[in-house]
Amino acid sequence: GKLVSGLYTKVDNLDKKASVTIKSPKDKVSAVKKIVTAGHLEFDVSGLIKTHLDVDIAADEPGTATIVVKSPLIPPLPFKNEAS
């Protein structure tokens, strides 16, 4: 199959303000250290929605990563699966 597929469009006007903006950490060195040593990332999101995301990553066994995203915007989901 094709490596990249899908629908694409040309955006004519890039002067408009973005609907959602994700800011990178101010202290990038500390952020990279936190990712590498503790598997923890944090993002501030602003625009149409405004929130803070916490992301924790762990890999207890080869080939499988557990990723936990914490945000007040995530509702309870009505199903159970391997991530539950």
Long-range contacts (C-beta under 8 A, 24 or more apart in sequence): 17-47, 18-47, 19-47, 19-48, 20-45, 20-46, 20-47, 20-48, 20-49, 21-45, 21-46, 21-47, 49-73
